[in-house]
């Protein structure tokens, strides 16, 4: 299970184990720990009124980096947002991408060198600061390195870091696994709220085997 630290506590977003296919308000477990001792720290605030703000006991979030600096982590967050832009996902989720890449760099010097070189190249292409550059300039900088080992490393990590966590599930309305609750026939199978209701002819009775 992924965790994200909020201020001086670690929030564990529990699995969305509701019975009706609706993401409930979570009971978030809090545990004290020695915090913010790494090389860099990414911090931010969840927007008021959003799904994650309602789930979290504090709007302030923080993620510790052990190898990369705060600036490097911020660049990776913004790089991930260019690759996979989602207005529903707050920076707190993209911070998980930076944290996972930082973890990979901590155990592999070659990966650390690759990440730092790629980050430096992105910053150079954007007059010294990729994270604060205009969107068009960011996109041009990313397009210019498409297919490089650095690009592929970050893109590959995005798939799990951005989508395989309970915060993303809550933001997108995914209720969690259902196989142990009888499957999706009665739990989420028809939760396509962005589509019109199908006609009776298009909704045959489910096959119960």
C-alpha positions as a LaTeX table, in Angstrom:
\begin{tabular}{lrrr}
\hline
Residue & $x$ (\AA) & $y$ (\AA) & $z$ (\AA) \\
\hline
Unk1 & 0.00 & 0.00 & 0.00 \\
Unk2 & 1.37 & 3.42 & $-0.85$ \\
Unk3 & 1.65 & 6.11 & 1.79 \\
Unk4 & 2.07 & 9.85 & 1.64 \\
Unk5 & 3.30 & 11.90 & 4.53 \\
Unk6 & 1.20 & 14.86 & 5.64 \\
Unk7 & 3.09 & 17.29 & 7.86 \\
Unk8 & 4.44 & 15.20 & 10.78 \\
Unk9 & 2.22 & 12.20 & 10.20 \\
Unk10 & 2.03 & 9.40 & 7.69 \\
Unk11 & $-1.39$ & 9.02 & 6.11 \\
Unk12 & $-2.28$ & 5.53 & 5.00 \\
Unk13 & $-5.13$ & 5.75 & 2.55 \\
Unk14 & $-7.03$ & 2.56 & 3.18 \\
Unk15 & $-8.43$ & 0.40 & 0.43 \\
Unk16 & $-11.79$ & 1.56 & $-0.88$ \\
Unk17 & $-13.67$ & $-1.44$ & 0.39 \\
Unk18 & $-17.24$ & $-0.19$ & 0.20 \\
Unk19 & $-20.13$ & $-2.41$ & $-0.80$ \\
Unk20 & $-21.86$ & $-0.07$ & $-3.20$ \\
Unk21 & $-19.08$ & 0.97 & $-5.55$ \\
Unk22 & $-18.85$ & 4.44 & $-3.99$ \\
Unk23 & $-15.59$ & 5.70 & $-2.55$ \\
Unk24 & $-16.29$ & 6.38 & 1.15 \\
Unk25 & $-14.62$ & 8.82 & 3.47 \\
Unk26 & $-11.58$ & 6.99 & 4.76 \\
Unk27 & $-10.55$ & 6.43 & 8.35 \\
Unk28 & $-6.93$ & 7.46 & 7.97 \\
Unk29 & $-4.43$ & 5.95 & 10.36 \\
Unk30 & $-1.81$ & 8.37 & 11.71 \\
Unk31 & 1.60 & 7.36 & 12.98 \\
Unk32 & 4.34 & 9.64 & 14.33 \\
Unk33 & 7.80 & 9.23 & 12.84 \\
Unk34 & 11.16 & 10.93 & 12.48 \\
Unk35 & 10.48 & 13.03 & 9.40 \\
Unk36 & 12.16 & 15.36 & 6.88 \\
Unk37 & 15.73 & 14.11 & 7.25 \\
Unk38 & 16.40 & 13.39 & 3.59 \\
Unk39 & 18.29 & 15.23 & 0.88 \\
Unk40 & 15.18 & 17.08 & $-0.29$ \\
Unk41 & 11.58 & 17.63 & 0.74 \\
Unk42 & 8.58 & 18.18 & $-1.53$ \\
Unk43 & 5.66 & 19.97 & 0.11 \\
Unk44 & 2.29 & 21.34 & $-0.92$ \\
Unk45 & $-1.33$ & 21.90 & 0.03 \\
Unk46 & $-4.38$ & 19.96 & $-1.15$ \\
Unk47 & $-7.03$ & 22.15 & $-2.75$ \\
Unk48 & $-9.99$ & 22.73 & $-0.44$ \\
Unk49 & $-13.14$ & 20.82 & $-1.34$ \\
Unk50 & $-11.39$ & 18.16 & $-3.45$ \\
Unk51 & $-11.80$ & 14.43 & $-2.84$ \\
Unk52 & $-8.35$ & 14.04 & $-1.33$ \\
Unk53 & $-8.76$ & 17.10 & 0.89 \\
Unk54 & $-11.90$ & 15.51 & 2.31 \\
Unk55 & $-10.08$ & 12.23 & 2.97 \\
Unk56 & $-6.96$ & 13.70 & 4.56 \\
Unk57 & $-6.81$ & 14.98 & 8.14 \\
Unk58 & $-4.59$ & 17.85 & 7.01 \\
Unk59 & $-4.42$ & 19.75 & 3.71 \\
Unk60 & $-0.62$ & 19.97 & 3.96 \\
Unk61 & 1.43 & 17.14 & 2.47 \\
Unk62 & 5.15 & 16.44 & 2.42 \\
Unk63 & 7.36 & 13.79 & 0.80 \\
Unk64 & 10.93 & 13.07 & 1.80 \\
Unk65 & 13.66 & 12.45 & $-0.79$ \\
Unk66 & 16.84 & 10.65 & 0.26 \\
Unk67 & 19.05 & 11.20 & $-2.79$ \\
Unk68 & 17.60 & 13.90 & $-5.03$ \\
Unk69 & 17.25 & 17.54 & $-4.06$ \\
Unk70 & 13.98 & 19.42 & $-3.70$ \\
Unk71 & 14.57 & 21.15 & $-7.04$ \\
Unk72 & 15.28 & 17.85 & $-8.80$ \\
Unk73 & 12.18 & 16.29 & $-7.28$ \\
Unk74 & 10.04 & 19.24 & $-8.36$ \\
Unk75 & 11.33 & 18.92 & $-11.92$ \\
Unk76 & 10.43 & 15.22 & $-11.96$ \\
Unk77 & 6.93 & 16.03 & $-10.70$ \\
Unk78 & 6.40 & 18.55 & $-13.48$ \\
Unk79 & 7.92 & 16.18 & $-16.05$ \\
Unk80 & 5.41 & 13.54 & $-14.99$ \\
Unk81 & 2.57 & 16.02 & $-15.30$ \\
Unk82 & 3.63 & 16.85 & $-18.87$ \\
Unk83 & 3.76 & 13.15 & $-19.76$ \\
Unk84 & 0.47 & 12.27 & $-18.02$ \\
Unk85 & $-1.55$ & 15.44 & $-17.43$ \\
Unk86 & $-4.54$ & 14.99 & $-15.13$ \\
Unk87 & $-6.34$ & 17.95 & $-13.65$ \\
Unk88 & $-7.92$ & 15.58 & $-11.09$ \\
Unk89 & $-4.55$ & 14.55 & $-9.67$ \\
Unk90 & $-2.96$ & 16.99 & $-7.22$ \\
Unk91 & 0.79 & 17.48 & $-6.94$ \\
Unk92 & 0.73 & 15.10 & $-3.96$ \\
Unk93 & 0.23 & 12.19 & $-6.37$ \\
Unk94 & 2.98 & 13.36 & $-8.73$ \\
Unk95 & 5.22 & 13.61 & $-5.67$ \\
Unk96 & 4.93 & 9.82 & $-5.41$ \\
Unk97 & 6.58 & 9.62 & $-8.84$ \\
Unk98 & 9.51 & 11.70 & $-7.61$ \\
Unk99 & 9.73 & 9.62 & $-4.42$ \\
Unk100 & 9.77 & 6.32 & $-6.34$ \\
Unk101 & 12.44 & 7.58 & $-8.73$ \\
Unk102 & 14.42 & 8.87 & $-5.77$ \\
Unk103 & 14.19 & 5.40 & $-4.26$ \\
Unk104 & 15.53 & 3.86 & $-7.46$ \\
Unk105 & 18.39 & 6.37 & $-7.50$ \\
Unk106 & 19.23 & 5.62 & $-3.86$ \\
Unk107 & 20.02 & 2.01 & $-4.66$ \\
Unk108 & 21.66 & 2.48 & $-8.05$ \\
Unk109 & 24.34 & 5.13 & $-8.65$ \\
Unk110 & 23.95 & 4.78 & $-12.42$ \\
Unk111 & 20.25 & 5.60 & $-12.15$ \\
Unk112 & 21.05 & 8.63 & $-10.01$ \\
Unk113 & 23.50 & 9.88 & $-12.64$ \\
Unk114 & 20.94 & 9.33 & $-15.41$ \\
Unk115 & 18.19 & 11.15 & $-13.53$ \\
Unk116 & 20.38 & 14.09 & $-12.58$ \\
Unk117 & 21.69 & 14.46 & $-16.13$ \\
Unk118 & 18.16 & 14.32 & $-17.56$ \\
Unk119 & 16.84 & 16.82 & $-15.05$ \\
Unk120 & 19.71 & 19.18 & $-15.79$ \\
Unk121 & 18.98 & 18.91 & $-19.53$ \\
Unk122 & 15.31 & 19.79 & $-18.98$ \\
Unk123 & 16.24 & 22.78 & $-16.84$ \\
Unk124 & 18.77 & 23.97 & $-19.42$ \\
Unk125 & 16.17 & 23.73 & $-22.20$ \\
Unk126 & 13.86 & 25.97 & $-20.13$ \\
Unk127 & 16.32 & 28.75 & $-19.26$ \\
Unk128 & 17.36 & 27.13 & $-16.01$ \\
Unk129 & 14.06 & 26.06 & $-14.46$ \\
Unk130 & 11.83 & 23.50 & $-16.13$ \\
Unk131 & 9.32 & 23.47 & $-13.27$ \\
Unk132 & 8.38 & 27.14 & $-13.64$ \\
Unk133 & 8.55 & 27.36 & $-17.43$ \\
Unk134 & 5.48 & 27.99 & $-19.61$ \\
Unk135 & 3.55 & 24.88 & $-20.63$ \\
Unk136 & 4.54 & 25.19 & $-24.29$ \\
Unk137 & 8.22 & 25.36 & $-23.38$ \\
Unk138 & 7.92 & 22.34 & $-21.09$ \\
Unk139 & 6.25 & 20.31 & $-23.80$ \\
Unk140 & 8.92 & 21.27 & $-26.33$ \\
Unk141 & 11.69 & 20.29 & $-23.90$ \\
Unk142 & 10.07 & 16.92 & $-23.22$ \\
Unk143 & 9.44 & 16.27 & $-26.90$ \\
Unk144 & 13.12 & 16.93 & $-27.62$ \\
Unk145 & 14.23 & 14.07 & $-25.33$ \\
Unk146 & 11.56 & 11.58 & $-26.33$ \\
Unk147 & 12.98 & 8.07 & $-26.61$ \\
Unk148 & 16.08 & 8.72 & $-24.49$ \\
Unk149 & 16.88 & 6.39 & $-21.54$ \\
Unk150 & 15.95 & 9.16 & $-19.09$ \\
Unk151 & 12.61 & 9.76 & $-20.81$ \\
Unk152 & 11.82 & 6.03 & $-20.82$ \\
Unk153 & 12.80 & 5.61 & $-17.16$ \\
Unk154 & 10.45 & 8.37 & $-16.01$ \\
Unk155 & 7.62 & 7.38 & $-18.35$ \\
Unk156 & 7.82 & 3.76 & $-17.24$ \\
Unk157 & 7.69 & 4.71 & $-13.57$ \\
Unk158 & 4.67 & 6.96 & $-14.17$ \\
Unk159 & 2.47 & 3.96 & $-14.94$ \\
Unk160 & 2.68 & 2.59 & $-11.40$ \\
Unk161 & 3.48 & 5.69 & $-9.36$ \\
Unk162 & 0.61 & 7.79 & $-10.68$ \\
Unk163 & $-2.11$ & 5.17 & $-10.99$ \\
Unk164 & $-1.43$ & 2.33 & $-8.56$ \\
Unk165 & $-2.18$ & 4.15 & $-5.32$ \\
Unk166 & $-5.25$ & 4.86 & $-3.22$ \\
Unk167 & $-5.07$ & 8.61 & $-3.76$ \\
Unk168 & $-5.43$ & 8.16 & $-7.52$ \\
Unk169 & $-8.24$ & 5.65 & $-6.95$ \\
Unk170 & $-10.11$ & 8.21 & $-4.85$ \\
Unk171 & $-9.50$ & 11.02 & $-7.36$ \\
Unk172 & $-10.77$ & 8.97 & $-10.31$ \\
Unk173 & $-13.62$ & 7.32 & $-8.37$ \\
Unk174 & $-12.26$ & 3.77 & $-8.61$ \\
Unk175 & $-13.79$ & 1.80 & $-5.73$ \\
Unk176 & $-11.02$ & $-0.79$ & $-5.47$ \\
Unk177 & $-10.81$ & $-4.50$ & $-6.15$ \\
Unk178 & $-14.05$ & $-6.46$ & $-6.22$ \\
Unk179 & $-13.14$ & $-10.11$ & $-6.85$ \\
Unk180 & $-13.48$ & $-10.94$ & $-3.14$ \\
Unk181 & $-16.87$ & $-9.21$ & $-3.02$ \\
Unk182 & $-18.53$ & $-11.12$ & $-5.85$ \\
Unk183 & $-17.09$ & $-9.29$ & $-8.85$ \\
Unk184 & $-18.20$ & $-6.17$ & $-10.69$ \\
Unk185 & $-21.72$ & $-7.29$ & $-11.69$ \\
Unk186 & $-23.19$ & $-5.73$ & $-8.54$ \\
Unk187 & $-20.25$ & $-3.50$ & $-7.67$ \\
Unk188 & $-19.18$ & $-0.98$ & $-10.27$ \\
Unk189 & $-20.15$ & $-2.76$ & $-13.49$ \\
Unk190 & $-22.54$ & 0.01 & $-14.55$ \\
Unk191 & $-20.80$ & 2.95 & $-12.89$ \\
Unk192 & $-20.11$ & 4.75 & $-16.19$ \\
Unk193 & $-21.62$ & 8.01 & $-15.06$ \\
Unk194 & $-20.18$ & 9.94 & $-18.01$ \\
Unk195 & $-22.26$ & 7.89 & $-20.49$ \\
Unk196 & $-26.05$ & 7.95 & $-21.02$ \\
Unk197 & $-28.14$ & 5.16 & $-19.53$ \\
Unk198 & $-28.37$ & 2.21 & $-21.95$ \\
Unk199 & $-31.73$ & 1.01 & $-23.16$ \\
Unk200 & $-33.34$ & $-2.16$ & $-21.77$ \\
Unk201 & $-32.53$ & $-3.97$ & $-25.03$ \\
Unk202 & $-28.85$ & $-3.15$ & $-24.54$ \\
Unk203 & $-28.89$ & $-4.40$ & $-20.95$ \\
Unk204 & $-29.54$ & $-8.16$ & $-20.97$ \\
Unk205 & $-29.63$ & $-10.07$ & $-17.73$ \\
Unk206 & $-26.14$ & $-11.01$ & $-16.52$ \\
Unk207 & $-24.92$ & $-14.52$ & $-17.11$ \\
Unk208 & $-24.76$ & $-16.22$ & $-13.73$ \\
Unk209 & $-23.25$ & $-19.49$ & $-14.95$ \\
\hline
\end{tabular}
